Amino acid sequence: MDSLLKIAIDAHGGLNAWNQFENLRASVSIGGALWEQKQLPGLFNNSRIDLKLRQQQVITDLPDIGERIVSTPGEVSLESNSGTRLDARIEPRSSFAGQSADSKWDKLHAGFSAATRYGDTSPRRFSIHIRDSRQERLSLGTRTESVGVCWR
């Protein structure tokens, strides 16, 4: 294992601790100029993201519109909250071929992009907040991420 990776894993409880995790859930609001440009403003407001760590699956619940986007490496699908499949795309990365910065996206494009951050070349600014056990909001500050930097 790469020594830097080992240091990072050890600093967070070791590989055995990490391997105990199967799911990660976050309530988020994702906004910005990209979604306006792609004609999907507000799509990810008031969202919940569930990461299935062992299955490489991201489920993005969109409660404001009663839908969810399910992303895996080979497919992205749009479902109703009850689980009815509304639309799907096999090999979603290929759907970006030939698009320009001004191309309109559908919800499947947006869901795949949000899940994989594919095609995002602009710096991003994040305000990071968590809630403690008493559900009080704690601010961890703001981070600006440059092109090519990836949070894991």
N, C-alpha and C positions, 0 to 999 in steps of 0.2 A: 504494500500500500504506500502511496506517495507520502512522504514525511509530513508535509503541510496538511494533507487531508487527515492523517492520523492525529496530528495535534488538534485540529478542529473537532474531530469526532470525540477524542478523549476529553476535550474541554466541555463537551455537552453530554457527558455521562457514559461515553464509550459505545462501541458498536452493538453490544447486547441491549443497551437501553434503547438505541435507535430502532433496532429490529423489533421491539415490542409495539411500535406504532403501525397501525393499519390504515387509519383514516386521519384526515386533518380537515377541520371545518372552520371557515372564516366568514363573517358577515362583512360585506364590503359595499362601497359605492365607488364605482369607477367612472370617471368622467374625463372630459378634456376635448381638445380640438379634433382629435382623430375621429371620434364618434360623430361629431357634427359634420366633418368632411365626408364621412362615409354614409351620411344621411340616416344615422341611427342614434340621434341624441337621446340621452336618458335611458338607453336600453339596460345598462348595468347599474342604474341607481337602485339602492335597496336590494342588493343581490346577496345570495349566500352561495359560497363555493365549497364543494365537498371534494376532496382529493382522496381517491382510493389508491393508496401508495403501492400496494402489491399488484394492482391490476393496471396501472398506468391509465387511469380514468379520472376525468374531471367532470363533475356535474355542477352546472351553474344554474341555480334556481332564480327565476325572474318573477317574484311574487306579484309585482305590479301589473303584469300582463297574464299571469296564470300559466306560464310556460317554463320549461327548463331546456338547457342545451347539454347534451352528453357528448363528451369528446374522448376519443381513444386515438392511439397513433394512426389507425387506418380508417377511421370513420368519425363523422360528427352527425348528430341527429338532433332534431327539435321535437320535443314532446310536450303534451299538455301535462299539467300537474298530476293528472290521474294516470299518466303513463301511456296515453295514446300517441303513437308516432305520427307526427304531422308532416315531417320532411326529413330527408337524410342525404348524406353525400359520402360516397366511398372515396378514399384517397383525397381528402379535402385540400391538401397542399397544392395539388395540381389545379384547383379552381382559381388560384391566384395568377396563373400564367396569362400573360398578355394584358394584365390590368395596369392602369396608370395610377398616379397619386389621387386623381379625381374620380376614379371608378367607384360606382355605388356598390356597397356590400349588402348582402342579405344577412339574416340572423345566423346562418351557418358559417359564413365568412367570419363574422364577428366572434362567434363562440370559439371557433378554431384559433383565431388570432389571440383572443384573450387567454385561452388555455395554453397555448404554446409560445405566445409572443412572437410568432412568425411574422416577418415583414415589418416589424417595428424598428424604424431607424432613427426616431427622434429621441432626444433626451427626455427623460420622464422625471417628474417630481412627485414624491410620495410624502404625505403626512401620515405618520404612523401613530396609531392609537390602540390601546388594548383596554380591556376591562378587567379589573381585579375581582377577587371572589365576592366582593360586595356589590359588584356591577358598577363600580365607579370608574369613570373614564380616566385613563392615564395617558398623557402624551409622551411619546418617545422621541419627538422631534421630527424634523423634515429631512429627507434625503433626496438629492438629485442624482439620477443614474444616467451615465453617459452611454453612447452607442457602444455596443460590444461588452458591456458589463452585465453580468447575470447574477441575480440573487438566487440562491438555492437553499 
